[in-house]
Amino acid sequence: MEARDTDFPGTGCEELIPFNDKKPLKEIERSIVKTYRKHIWVKFIKAIKEYELIEDGDKIAVAISGGKDSLLMAKLFQELHRYGRQNFELEFIAMDPGYHPEVRKLLEENCQYLNIPVEIYRTDVFEVADRIAGDYPCYMCARMRRGALYSKAQELGCNKLALGHHFNDVIETTLLNLFCAGTVKTMMPKLKAQNFENMELIRPLYLVEEEYIKRFIQNSGIWPLNCACMVAAKRIGNKRFEIKDLIEQLKPRFNNLEINIFRALENVQMDGVIAWKEGDVKHSFLDEY
């Protein structure tokens, strides 16, 4: 079961204003496999291979929120399809959950400039989440947006939905679950959809660090959307931001902090935990003692 993350893929939720004018499209595309080859392109390919995210005949819905992560993900998929594997199809989809008209315009202009043939469709997610979720609508909003994307992907005949969560999202979600939910759990690189038959969620930026996504976007001169949610903007406090700040405070004191948190999820010693769950069934170390 996937972790309860409150940020939606690719929104970024922080102000990220580039310092350059927009670079020519060809230069932006070239930088992916040249300038950022080691830190973005290679890690994108590694995640696809290591976690088997793409198979022959896949039709992948690439979800674009308009934030830095999803814009990069879309370009990575285009480059992969253009120069690498062509054994899969792509559909680029963007949901307008109730954006301000200027925000939607920015989304449209960025996709047009980057030559991303996106289909944008409108929902009332912001309004509904605000009405039913009280003072903290972010989790409900994320759930509803995820469901709407699955529905659209299925309507288009896709069998996979790609979201723009990155390496740092994985780490932050791990600590959020540990500190706030009392469980050891994180985002998975892929998982089967529970309520949508024959649909799978994939996260191809799983190994890409946010720092390099920011560098790519700033160098391109693109001004991505931030969170763009008028509902959340009225609320005070966000645990994910607090976790992000905590990690930054700890990094100077602990070498390789982030990669060690990530590796810990790959090195769980079952004989060193008190209890664990498989689905809804809880097991105790006493069962094996």
N, C-alpha and C positions, 0 to 999 in steps of 0.2 A: 504494500500500500504506500502511495507516495506521501511525502511530507506535506504539512499544511503551510505552504509558503504564502505570504501575504502580498508580495509584489508580483505584478503580472509580467510575462515575458517581455523584455526589451524596453520597458518604459523608462528605466534609468532613474526616474524620480529626483534627480539632482540637476541643477542648472549646469548646462554644458555648452558654453558659447564658444564657438571656434574663433581663432584669432586670424585666420586667413580668409580670403575670398574663395569661392568654390573653385576647386581644381577641375581641369577638363576631365570628362568621364573616362577617357582612355587612360589617363594618368592615374586616376583613382583605382581603376580595375588592375592596372599593372602593379600598383603598390602592394596589392594583396599577395601576389605571388613573388614579389621582389623585396620591397622594403620590409614587409611584415611576414615574410615567408616562414621564418623560424618560430615566431611567437603566435602567429594566427593560422596561416595556411597549413603548416605541418601538423599543428595540434588539432585542427579541424579534420584533416584526413585521418590522423591517428584515432580520434574518437569514433569516426565512422567505421574504421576497420576493427578496432579493439572491441567495440560494443556491438558490432554487426548491425549498424543502424539502417543501412540500405541494402535491399536485395533486388535481384532481377525482377523486373515487372512492376516495381513499386510506383504508385502515384502519390506524390507527397504534397500536402498542403502546407505551404510555408507561411506561417502566421506573422504578419507585419503590424506591429503596434505603432510604428513610426519613431520609436526610440532608437538609440545608438546600436543596441544589440541586434534587434531584428533587421535593421537596415544592412548591417554587416552580414548577417546570416543569409539574407536574400542574395547579396552579391557573391558570397562564397558558393552558394548552390549554383548560381549562374555560371561561375568560373569552372566548377566541377563538371557541370553538364556540357559546357562548351569545349573544354580541353581535356577532360578526363573521361569519366564514365558516362555513357549515354544509355544505360540500361534502365532508366527510370524517367518518369514524367514529373513535371512541376506545375503546381497551381499556386499563385501568390494571392493571398486573401488578407484583407484588413477589415476589421470590424470597427465601425463608428458607434461607440457605446453611449453617445450623447455629447460629443465634443462641441466646444465653442466653434462657430463657423471659421474663425481665423486659424484655429488649431487644425481643423480638417483641411483647410486650404494649404497649410504648411505640409501636412502629410501627403497630399496630392502632388504638390510641387516637388517635394523631395523624391518621391517615387518616379515622377516623370523625368526629372533631371538624371536620376541614376538608371533610367531605362528599365525599371521594374514594372512589368505589366500587371499591376495589382487590380483586383476586383474589391471595391469598397462597398460594404453594405451596412445599413443602419439598424441599430437595436436601441432599446430603452434601458440598458443595463444600469447606468448611473442612477437614473431616476428610481428604479425598482430597488436597487441595493440601498439607497439612501432611505427609502420608505420602510423597508422591512428589517434593516440590520442595525438600527439605532446609532449609537455613538461611534461604533467602529465597523464601518461597512466594507473595509478592504478585503477581508477574507471572502465574504459573500460575493463581492464584486468579481474577485478572481475566479471563484467557482462558476459564476454565471457566464463570464466571458469565455472560460474554457469550454463550457457546454455549448455556447453559441458557435464557437469555432469548430468543435467536433461536428455539429449539425451541418454547418456549411461545407466542411470538408467531405462529409459523407454524401451530401447532395451533389457534389462535384465528382463523385466516384473515386475519391481518394481512400487509401487504406492506411495512410500515416499522416500525422499532424506534427510539424516541426516547430518547436518553441525555442526562444532565444536565451534561455538560462545559461549562464557561464560558470566558470570554475569558482568564482567568489560567491555566487549564489548558493552553490552546493555547500561550501564551508559555513556560510552564514545560516543556512537552513539547519545544518547539523547542530550548531550551537543554540539556535532558537528552540529546537526541539528538546535539547538537553536542559536548558535553563528555564524554559517556559512551559514545557509539556511533560518533563520528566521521562523522556524516552530517547533512545538512541536510534535515530532514523534520519534519512536525508532524501534529497531528490535523487531519483534514479535516472540513468542515461536513457533508458527506454522502459515503457510499461504498457500493458494492455489496458485499453479503456474499459471501465467497468460497466458503463451504461450505453455504449455504442458498439454494436456488434462488428467484429472484424476490423476494428480501428486500434491503432497503436500510436502512442506519443513518443517522440524522439527528441533528444536535446544534443544537437551536433556541436554546440559551443562548450560542451561539458568540460573540456580541458583548456579552454582559452581564458586567460586572465583578463579581468576587466581593465586593468591599466593599459593594455595594448589595444583594446577596443576603443578606449577614449583617445589614445594617440592617433589611431587610424581615422576616427571621425574628425578630430580637430585638424589633422593634416589635410583631409579632404575639403574642409571648408563648409561641410554640411552642418546645418543647424537642426538637430533632431528634436523630436518632441520630448518634453519631460513627462512626468506622470500624467499631466493634462486632465486631472480629475478635480472638478470644482467641488465635489463632495468631500474628498479626503483633505483638500486644502483648508477646510474649515476646522478640521480636527487637530488636536495637539498631541504629539507623541507618536512614535512609530518604533516598535521594538527592533525592527530590522536595522534602522538607522543606528540605534544604540549598540547593537551587536557589531555593526561595521566600525563604529568608533572604538569599541573595545578592542577589536582585532588590531586596529592601527596603533593603539596604545601599547599593546603587548608585543608587537613585532620587534621593536628594538631590544626587548629583553629575552626573547626566545628565538634562537636561530631556526630558520625553516618552519616557522609556526604554521603557515597555511598548508604547505605540502604535507606536514606531519598530521594535521587534522584530517586531510583528505586520505592519506595512506592508512590512518587508523581505521577507516571505514572498510578498507580492503584486508585488514589484518585482525579481524575480531577473533579472539581466542575463546572458544566456547567453554573451555574448562576453567575460564577465569571470569565468568559472569554468574550472577546469582540466579537470574531467571531470564527467559526469552520467550518470544511469541512466534508462532507459525500460524498466520491467519488469525483466527479468534481463539486459538488454543494456547494457553500459557503453560510453559514447562519450567520446572525448578531444577537447580543443580542437585537437589536431594533425590530427584527421580533417577539420577545416574550414579549416586553415591554408594 
